[in-house]
Amino acid sequence: MIVQGNDAPGLAPGLYIVAGPIGNLGDLSPRAARILREADVIACEDTRVTAKLLRAAGSDRPMLAYHEHSRAEVGEGLLERMASRSVALVSDAGTPLVSDPGHELVRAARQRGIPVTTAPGPCAAIAALSISGLPSDRFLFAGFLPARAVARDKAIAALAALPFTLIFYESGPRLGATLAALATALGPREAAVARELTKLHEELVTGTLTDLASRYGSSPPRGEIVLLVGPPEAEVATADALDQALEAALRTMAPGKAAASVAAALGLPRGEVYARALDLKNTNPESGDPR
Ligand code: SAM
């Protein structure tokens, strides 16, 4: 079946959510660059930052500042434009709407029946997760924790029991205090600090929350940071046990049967086990082909 994509020449009217690089201009996709060259107007956070991106994309399209403080005032004008022209939204870095403006605009566009199209690409949270080695089958992106200690600790307490890898954005000066608060509330869970991803000084440091809190407590790192915290220990053990049992079962059984047998043995929900069985089967299609 051939499905019509969004690559016809010229841009149809509507809103285009365009992901840009998180530090390395080489990560701007050809499709994103094309949208930036062809859109009638580019809505962006900081016109100085986006001017560099547009130069790299070979675009001379006009920019309009759409940020925290201009959202209400500029939003309505953008929505009116989108009805008959193409508007691209970019952030200073990565994917718009991820700890960045855009949610209200997309929502309002949808409510008015204006087409909204994605040009997906880099996102610091996903880039960090992909190299962290922490469980990636289920994760929760929690953005920036509140700056004030009481609100921050309350936010951490609300996340403590979740059986997912947690992903936070954080700044260098606050990293030590955040790690200490996380270590106090969650104990010595596995964690990772991903810094300056895709840039010259890219670095990933792993360890327990306690180790990392002491490493960064007195020497705040420079640059941009993603902080990841593994799920509670029991979850890691369960996930490992599940994969081992499924891999063994898939050698002799079809995914449905393997999932039923493993779900019963480990006392886990059958639907979740079946989904994992399919993942494993897809990542390793060689693992037998039982009929
Ligand atoms: N929309 C962006 C995205 O898709 O990742 C995030 C915008 S948010 C305002 C900026 C935060 O993302 C930074 O403070 C930092 O925590 C994280 N970040 C952005 N670029 C990064 C990079 N290259 N390496 C590590 N963290 C990064």
Residues whose N, C-alpha, C, O or C-beta is under 5 A from the ligand:
A	BS01	SAM	I22 G23 S91 A93 G94 T95 P96 V98 S99 D100 P122 C123 A124 A125 Y169 E170 A194 R195 E196 L197 E224 I225 V226
